[in-house]
Amino acid sequence: MRALLLRDLRLALRAGGGFGLGLAFFLILAVLVPLGVGPEPDTLALIAPGILWVGALLACLLSLDRIFALDFEDGSLDLLATAPVPLEAVVSIKALAHWITTGLPLVLVSPVLGLLLFLPAEAYGWLILSLLLGTPALSVIGSFGAALTVGLKRGGLLLSLLVLPLYIPTLVFGAEVVSRGTQGLTVGTPLALLAGITAGAVALLPFASALVLRINLR
Amino acid sequence: MASFWEYANPLKFMRTTDWLLPVVAWAAVIVTAVGLIWGFFFTPDDFRQGSTVKIIFLHVPSALMAINAWIMMLVASLIWLIRRHHVSALAAKAAAPVGVIMTLIGLITGAVWGQPMWGTWWAWDPRLTSFLILFLFYLGYIALWAAIDDPDTAADLTAVLCLVGSVFALLSRYAAFFWSQGLHQGASLSLAPGTRIDWAYKAPLYISMTGFGLIFLALVIAGTRTEIRARRMKALVARERMA
């Protein structure tokens, strides 16, 4: 399993594109929004948490189809499915690799983009914390969507139509944590719900993804 | 009494619905017509809302059926996954477009009603938002059916999507209620005493709700029959080619 994780990480880093692309997209979004809504610091500070969360969501979405598609095409997914490691574990490892190459960099880069968007000083901690808790759910839910569409030739657009509605609860609670934290309100409830969604998704969705992958590989 | 599972046999299903479909369809037309005509023309105007209150006879039944259609799809998907009855998968497929239309009717009549009452076509109210989200889930489900060529794979994948989607649709609903306070009133009808709607409205409302239920049933049966025939046609064409 560790070999698989290392292999996926190495592929993501060296095969070009996948790793940097999501980050670049995140950056471009943070540049485009002020260009679209105007440079007033007050307006930007107001919408910054939401923009950063939506940006993280979309940046995550961008690299989802790579989770399984390449392995499906060259047949290594069939080998992984027949390997002694259960497919559920393979799916979890692949989601983890996706999170390490996409979610984690997004979390690390988000304070810098917060600076561009005049994010209030007290929001930084909450932003990082909520993204840290929420992005694993994005990767796991996304791997389910990727497993659903793995055999399709024009799966990209369909993937976003399937996955984005599933992202709604994570987005709502994540953005709520940041906006409540910024206003100095208590954040216990949305934080717990966000963590709960992540924990539930990490625990249960790999089974659904593995089931779907088996159907697609049949 | 024959077992319910007999209808998992497409032949038996077709034979039964041969006579059942016209009955249900005509019942749907008559009951809906009675409900709507009674509702529109023979109920008094509300003392504050005027005649706009009559939108309720379209709004509530369609909203009800939009949710029930998803629940029916969920049950049918479960039956397909567990017992592998093809009719069940096809019924789930047939229910989705009807559910979308019901959701749209609910949203549009709601907008038309909201304009004079709340002064806005749309508000990011939890009920409205969760309905819009339900609409998105329906779209994803239908798109996945349309995208996959192999019918059994499509049935399997959409059934799993329906199960997972149900969990997330429910979560989204709670998220929406958490996220914003609403303009929309609570449940219009409830079994608890002291309900807020007078019988003058309630009676035609119940009738149009029944009517919409029958419309849904008739459309799903018709859609399932179409799917079964399409499947049979494909099989015949394939056999022709083999020969």
Interface residues (C-beta under 8 A of the other chain):
Chain A: F144 L148 T149 G151 L152 R154 G155 L158 L161 L162 L164 P165 L166 I168 P169 V172 F173 E176 T189 P190 L193 I197 L205 A208 L211 V212 I215 N216 R218
Chain B: I133 L136 F137 L139 G140 A143 L144 A147 I148 T153 D156 L157 V160 L161 L163 V164 G165 F168 A169 L171 S172 Y174 A175 A176 F178 W179
